[in-house]
Amino acid sequence: MIAVRAQSASNNDGEGAVQGFFTGIIKAPVALVGSIGSSIFPVQGTPLDREMLDESVLALLEDDILNAAREWMNPESRIRGKAALISKSDKDGRNIRVVNIQAWKENKRVAHLDVTLSGTEEGQWEVVDQKKR
């Protein structure tokens, strides 16, 4: 995380300018090494399906809230899905996260698996395991 310092100024009905400083926290961008979507949708999915899945997983990793979920829907391919952060741990000094991913095309499930990701020294996430359910 990166701490930033910002300045704000406001004017309240002629009372004069009030200036203040505050320190906020901005999270550094989260990135994946490779694409989860490419391994889950190698044939039936479109590039947009893969991108939507990757963005959902990245948002979960960035928020880092256990049991949080993100859903997506691509009306063009008729694929919809859900990703949920189901486990958080540390192993050998690295952050480990498990994301459950489910996807359906129309009403038929086309994917259901748990993806284990490990934080890298460069601040990225890499897939270290995938288990079908």
N, C-alpha and C positions, 0 to 999 in steps of 0.2 A: 504494500500500500504506500501511497505517496501523500505526504501532508502538504497542503498548499495554504498560502495566506492570501486572503482576498479583502478588498475594501469596498464598503457600500456607503452610499450617501442618499439621504431622503430629505424631503421638505414637507413639513406638516402645516398647511394653511398659514404660511407667513411666520411660523415660529423660528425660522432659520434652518440652516442646513445642519443636520445631525450626522456626524460621521462616526463610523465604528469599524473596528477590525474584528475579524473572527478567523479561526483556524478550522478548516474543514478537512475531511478525509475523502480522497478520491481513490477508488480502486484502480490499479493498473490493469490494462487490457488483458483478457484471458485468451489464450490461444491453444489450439489442438495441434499436436504433431500428427499430420495426416488427417484423414477424414473418417469419422465413424459412419457417416451416411453412405460412403462408397462401399464399405464392407457389408452393410446391411441391405442396401438396395443396388446390388451390382447389375441386375438385369431389369427388373420390373419398375424401378423407380427412375425418375427424371433427375436432371441436375438440380432442379428446384427442390425436389423431395430431399435430396442429400443435404442441400444447403439449409433447409428448414430444420432438419434433424440436428445437424451440427450446431446451428444457432440456439436451439432449445437446450442442448447439452451444455454449451458454453454458458448460457444464462444461469443454469443450475449450478455450475461450478463457480461462477462469479458470485452468486448470491450465497452459496454454501450453507443452505438451510436444509437440515435433514427432513425428509418426507415431503419436501416441496416438489411440485410437478409442473411441467410445461406441456401444452398440447399444441398441435399444429394441424393444418388442413390444406391440402392442395386441390382445389376444385378441378384443375385441369387433368391431373392423373387419377383423381378420386382416391388418393391415399391420405389417410389421416393417422396421427400417431400421438403418443404420450411418452414422455420421459420423466422419471422420478428419481431423485437422489435418495437411495435407500440405505447407504452405509458411509460412514466417515471414520477413518482410522489413520494411524501412522505406522510405518514399517521401515526400519533402518533409516530413520530420520527423514523419510519422504511422506508427503500427504498421499493417502490412498482414498479414492472415492469409488463407489459402485453406483451405477445408474441403471435402472431397469427401463428397458425400451420395449414398447409395444407398437405395432403398426397394423392397420387394416386397409384393405382395398375393397371399397364398397362395404360389405359386412363380413368379409373373410379375413381372418388374421393372417398376415404375411410375415410377421416377425414378432418374436417374444424372447428377449434375452437380457442377461445382466452383463454390463460392460464395466470392467475394472480399469480405472485410470490412475496413473501415478504422476505426481507433480515432479517436474524436472528442475535441475539447478538453474535453468534459463527462465523459469517461471511459466513454462508451458505444461500441458497435460498430454500424456501419451497413453495409448491403450496397451495394457499389459495382459488382458485376458478377456475373452468373450465366452459366455456359457449360455447355450440355448435352454429355454425352459419348456 
